[in-house]
Amino acid sequence: MLGVVIVGFVGGVLTGLSPCILPVLPVVLSVSVGRKPTRVVAGLTLSFAAIALLGSLVLGLLHLPQSLLRWGGIVLLALVGIGMFVPQVGELLQKPFDALPRPTVLQEKARGKGGFLIGMALGAVYAPCAGPVLAAVTVAGSTGEIGWSTVALTLSFAAGSALPLLAFAFAGNRIGQKVDLVQRHRRLVGAVILVFTLALALDAPAALQRSLPDWTAGVKEKFETSQLANDALGQVSQTAGSFDECRRADPGQLQDCGPAPEFAGLENWINTASPDAGPTPHDGKVTLVDFWAYACINCQRAGEHITALYDTYRDSGLEVVGVHSPEYGFEHDLGNVKRAVEQEGIHYPVAQDNDFLTWRNYGNRYWPARYLIDTEGNVRQIVEGEGSYAETEQLIRALLADATDAPLPNPIERSSVTTGVDGRNPETYLGTKRASYTANADYTPGQHDFGTHSDPQRGQFVLNGTWELGPESIAAEGGHLAINVYAAWVQLVVSGQGSVEVEYPDGATKTFEVTDGTIDLLKQSEPLSGVVRITPDAGVRLYSLTFG
């Protein structure tokens, strides 16, 4: 049980430090002015924990809409904001608490200008980014299989996520005490609440969250894939051992994970002519099964890549199935899912997994998570979370090439190097449309005879000899590319037929046969410093270089 509590608490702290808190942060800061921050955050924490664990179950038993609690929270926040403009509304909100017998804990909490009440409303709209901890809580709550370990995980996660919010709340309170404008004008705080309540209702903060990198991603990945987290979450979700080896395997290599589980409980198919059944991972096609939830920011970012892969390779035999397993109560609603599918431009078949039957068949623990399945119905790659899109594309291409002799489209994903040495080369595009680091004076589309140049400075490249330049890629017609490198991992994106010869700073050379996709020109533990010369055959096109 101690391991469960530790995993829940650390997972909550990391969530509270991530961009996930941005939608509620302005309201927390503003309502903490003139109130006890502990009451605001306590209300949010308790409300969020109760809704995450019991909300979907209770609403389902009462046959009420799963979005009821979220919209109730939004309405209550709006009334609080209006109450700061119209005192009579604020008095009406306070009356139910004043009517309670004295003394009561709830009444005491309600004092101090309603901080606890506002916090409870915030808890109903707080939708932190998905992860394995929150996934375990959500699945247990939705299926009614709630044990003491689940309760411990929920409370520790809520407490951990509350710590960063509490720090921000105290900061807001201190600032408000020193700024006369905030002290004297309740309407200013009311305006902030109303503006951000409207933004939450319209889901406007999602665009900001999608555009921001998750600065906690590296730490979260190490923590969530640790043995401690795996054991604790296995204890809660009772899915330990399901594809565990493949979940930790190199995402760039095809694995033999075993037969794909059956779909179960999927309903309300979208984007398919077979609304009662839809495609399956056993229909003889290369299939990518994507577990997602439409309000999950990580899923939205990953979905852009998955949609692009489907649009590129569906005519070559790729099938994608989006299994929508709801993270929050309001995500059960079919209309909301349909709207999200349309807004996000998803063209592949999607089905609702509201009872988490397919989720549990796969032993899944993440939003998003994808499972690549070959034509024989065997799982060949598992990726949990964001990233590894180029690796997935290369494996899709390999499986499609085994299944058909038809030519495949050019690759669309660049390598997703997420870690590397400090000061390494930036990503370097070679096509004229996005080239930024060339030392050649005239870098425009068409054929050029660049002659001979001296070696470029670190981070730059230069073309020697004759080249044909295009917007996306370049091809040599008797020349070579020289790039001054500082990196431990150098990857080249190529297409066409032939080979690429590479000369390293120490004079050593190596030849790589070209297959459409990414070539590792260098991959070692220590960074290489110096000029690397790349000479492609005439039938080879070069797109970009990435570094780690």
Disulfide bonds with the S-S distance in Angstrom:
Cys20-Cys129 1.88
Cys246-Cys257 2.03
